[in-house]
Amino acid sequence: MKKMLNKIFLYAYVWHYEKKFTHSDPVLMASMIIGLLTALWLFAINCFFSILLHYNSKSIYLLLIITLSSFIVAGIVNNYFIEKNRAVDLYREYKSSSNALSPEKGILIVFCLMLVPLILLSLVIIMNS
C-alpha cells in the first residue's frame, strides 16, 4: 500500500512540479489529489453498500464524515512527505530511474484511478434501476 501511495503521490508531484505551476506547492497539490482520491473511493463504497444494505446514503452526517476524512488524509499525506524531505527524495529517485514515466502518463494513471470508483458507482446505479 505504501508503494502505491508513493507512486500516486510521485506522479501527481512530478506533473505539478515539471509544469512549473508557480502559485502553489507541488507537495500540497499532490496531497490534495490523494485526499480527493480517498473521498471518491469512500463515496463509491458508501453508495455501493447503501444499495446493497438498503440504508440512506445521502445522510448529511455520513457525507460530512467522508468529506472531512478526505481533508484529514490530505493533511496526513502532506505532513508525511514534507517531513524529512520525502518528496524531494522520491523525485530524485524517480529522475535517476531508467523506467521513469513522463509526467503526462503518470498523471493520466492517477486520473484513471480517480475515475474507477465513479465508473463502478454508475454501473451499480444503472444495474439497480
Phi, psi and omega in degrees: 000321180295322180295320179292319177299318178298318180293316179298313179299316183297315180297317178293320180295313182296316179300314182289320183290317183281343174279354175059045172287110188272347186271357182214164182273127181295328178294317179295318181294318178295322178294320178293325176296320177293322176297318177295319177299318178297315180297317180298316179294319179293321176297318180295317179296318179300312181293322179297313181288333177292325176287319182290317185258000177058057172235167185283107181280348183266018177299129184297327180292318179294318179294323177293320178296318179296316180296315179295323179294328177293322176292323178295317178298317179298319178294319179295316179296319179300312179296322181297316184278336176285322180297131179060022176053042182295327180295317180293320178297318177297321180295317177298318179297320179296315182292330182275347181282153182276340183254033181289130176282158173289155180302327181292318178293321180295315181288333175296321176298317179296316180293326175295320176297330178284331182277336183304311180295328179290322178293316178298319179296318179294324177293320178295318180294320179295318181290331181280333183270000000 
